[in-house]
Amino acid sequence: MSEPVSLVWFRRDLRLSDHPALAAAARRGRVVGVFVADEALLASAGATRRAYLASVLATLQRATHGALSIRVGEPGAQLLALAGEVGASALYATTDAAPYGRERDARVQVLLKDAGLDVHWIDSNYVVAPGTLRTSSAQPYRVFTPFRRAWWGEVRLDVTRVPDVGWRPTSGESPALVGQLGGTRRPWYFADLADGPAPIGPVGELAAARRLEEFAATAGDYARRRNRPDLAGTSRLSADLRFGVLHPRQALNVVGEDAFVSEIAWREFYADVLWHWPESARRALSDLDGRLDVDRDEPAQARFALWARGQTGYPLVDAGMRQLLGEGWMHNRVRMVAASFLVKHLHLDWRWGARWFMWRLVDADLASNQHGWQWCAGLGTDAAPFHRIFNPTLQAERFDPDGTYIRRWVPELAGLAAPLVHQPGAGGWAPGYPAPMIDLAEERREALARWARARGRA
Ligand SMILES: Cc1cc2nc3c(=O)[nH]c(=O)nc-3n(C[C@H](O)[C@H](O)[C@H](O)COP(=O)(O)OP(=O)(O)OC[C@H]3O[C@@H](n4cnc5c(N)ncnc54)[C@H](O)[C@@H]3O)c2cc1C
């Protein structure tokens, strides 16, 4: 009798090591890998993230000796067709915790089971699967610190060894096609903002392992350096984790520094919050979200465009927004400052900024992005209070003290040293660099007035 064939449906787990679903399929018999490019998910991705995904898929396809079938279309129909083509009798996949993925998987399960396939969901893309933890009163966690404590109690870092896989070659599309798909749902307020792909560094499992190793060598300094965009003080593993090229368990097996563990825990916390409140992807958990006045008129759109292009006249904000355009990535401290500026100094809807980040970031992740934005906007669960408003100039002086990061991303300021580089408007000379687009003190007062009005509407 010929060996049974299983499909392994790759989604946010684009790797071959420490992969429990792949290991289970390999033990059963022959394996066909499949990735389905789904327009519903790719629509929010700009050119950079799509190109990034295509590069990762190309490395995975090579690693499977061509046994990764890349399909385009509705996942259920594509999987069913492929199962018929290769005679597969089972499907293995890692669970997905995001709202769309959960609904899609429920649909696919019914479809494939009706067609006689066994369906196995194994492991998750997190160390502790979202939805697992509850408080002592059986409620979901809304506050990070107790979540982190409970989470740490559940952390298991056992590695799954994947046996030799009997790959069964199959047909499919080229990964390059995936890089050209999607990106069709550009919101109107993006207007004419350019969308070229940013250059992509080494991707794939080996590159991620190398990045992790390099980071491990300096991780002892992480807590001290992680807030400094001028230093290479963070792991830069976010896109690897986003696409599951690296599982967070693999990262924690190598780096155990407390501050790093906490950042991984933030990622898991936000995924858990989104699991319990899927609607929080669009509406913040704080009811201030519906009551706070935001601007949406034409001048508001013009302010958004200046922010997105890195032309605000505030050097740290501009450096960050230009890093996002240039690399498809931005340092966490600068994400916080840029997001706070959009909401609290420009009085725009956090959703506008969140969409632009989703569009441009290679690590764009619904849970971390939407909740990161809500935290900065003072509207999320366990968020910084609204009235704590970052001053982008003071943030620059503190976290980029000699202006190295600003000079790297804002060439008009390349000739300026600190302290002038932090507030070129004050110096009156920086050819080509815009004057500050707003007055910080004035807009801070306006933000607080809007906040007071919103609270009065309770
Ligand atoms: C407005 C805003 C939007 C964000 N959008 C995203 C996003 O779409 N995708 C994303 O992965 N992260 C997002 N973050 C979190 C954070 O900025 C990035 O994870 C981090 O900058 C990635 O760089 P790194 O890998 O060097 O991080 P490191 O400092 O090395 O941290 C290690 C890992 O921990 C996780 N992590 C770190 N900080 C956070 C955090 N605050 N929240 C959740 N997870 C975290 C990431 O997976 C990261 O790779 C956002 C933060 C803000 C303030």
The ligand as an ORCA input file, in Angstrom:
! r2SCAN-3c Opt
* xyz 0 1
  C       2.245     52.167     17.244
  C       2.958     50.851     17.306
  C       2.731     49.892     16.313
  C       3.382     48.648     16.365
  N       3.144     47.733     15.380
  C       3.729     46.515     15.435
  C       3.485     45.544     14.444
  O       2.684     45.742     13.527
  N       4.144     44.354     14.523
  C       5.028     44.089     15.545
  O       5.607     42.993     15.563
  N       5.245     44.985     16.515
  C       4.652     46.189     16.486
  N       4.910     47.115     17.464
  C       5.777     46.726     18.582
  C       7.273     47.053     18.427
  O       7.448     48.361     17.992
  C       7.992     46.107     17.469
  O       7.675     44.762     17.772
  C       9.499     46.276     17.602
  O       9.884     47.589     17.311
  C      10.195     45.305     16.667
  O      11.582     45.461     16.711
  P      12.513     44.339     17.301
  O      12.207     43.029     16.693
  O      13.924     44.805     17.189
  O      12.047     44.325     18.811
  P      12.741     43.808     20.157
  O      12.856     44.973     21.064
  O      13.971     43.045     19.885
  O      11.620     42.865     20.798
  C      11.564     41.461     20.539
  C      10.211     41.087     20.009
  O       9.207     41.332     20.985
  C       8.004     41.770     20.352
  N       7.708     43.134     20.808
  C       8.589     44.081     21.188
  N       7.928     45.192     21.608
  C       6.620     44.931     21.471
  C       5.433     45.680     21.734
  N       5.478     46.925     22.244
  N       4.242     45.114     21.453
  C       4.168     43.857     20.951
  N       5.259     43.100     20.693
  C       6.460     43.631     20.949
  C       8.264     41.753     18.851
  O       7.835     40.532     18.330
  C       9.783     41.878     18.789
  O      10.352     41.354     17.609
  C       4.265     48.357     17.426
  C       4.488     49.333     18.428
  C       3.837     50.554     18.351
  C       4.112     51.560     19.430
*
